[in-house]
Amino acid sequence: MPITEALLEESRDRLTRMVALLGFEAEISASDQEDTISLNLKTEDAGRLIGRKGHCLQSLELLLDRMLRKNHHNVTLRPEAWD
């Protein structure tokens, strides 16, 4: 199943809501990279969002991946400061 613009928008919206509920403000962009949904986060609080050893980021990625699993695509989160 190809990644559609609607699926990218749904992914971006869900992550935006999750991040807002955690008390963060972030700009999120979504793209299709080889059958993987890549979500890029730009926030001033990237360290807290990533967490110790990346645990918070991995947890967010897992939750979002499970929410979108019905579409059979992997999800990758990339905070700007993670590079």
N, C-alpha and C positions, 0 to 999 in steps of 0.2 A: 504494500500500500504506500503510495508516494506521500511525501509530506506536503500538505497544502498550506496556503496562506491562512486559512481558517484555523488549522491546527497550531501553527506558529503563534497566531493571535491568542488562542485559548491558553497555550503554554505560558506566554508572556503575562496574560491577565491573572492566571492562577498564581504564578510566582510573585507578581506584584502584590497581590492580596496577602500571600503568606508572609512576605517581607514586611509589609505594613503592619500586620498583626503582631509581629515581633518587635515593632517599634523602630524600624529602620526606614529611611527614605532612600530610594535608589532609582536610577534610570535603568531600564531593562530593555535590551534589544534581543531579538530572536533571529536565528538563521538556520538554514538547512545545510548540514555538512556531512555528506556521504551517509545518508539514511539515519542521521543522528540530529536531534534538535539541540542546537547550541544556544544557550541563553547567557548573554553577557551582562554583568551587573556593574554599574558605576555608582559608588557610594563613598562618602567620606569616612564611613565606619567599617571599612572592609575587614579590618582585623577582628572585630567582634563578630561579624557575619561569618567569617571563615572559622573562627574558633581555634582552640588549642589543637594542634596537629591536623587541622582541617575537619574535625569531627562535626561541627555545626553545618558546614558546607555539605559534607557527605550525607548528613541526615536530611537536609533540604532536598538534595538531589534524589535521594531514595524515595522520599514522600512524593515528590513531583513525578518521578518515573512511574511509581505505582498508580498515581491518579490518571496518568496518560497511557498506561500499559495497554488499554483496549485497542490502541492504535499501532501497537507492535513496533514502537520506535524507542531508541535509547535517548536519554536526556543527559546533557552535560552542562554544568554551571561553571562560568568563568568570571570571577570577580576581577575587576581591572587591576587591583594590586597583587593578584595571584601570579602574574607573569613573571 
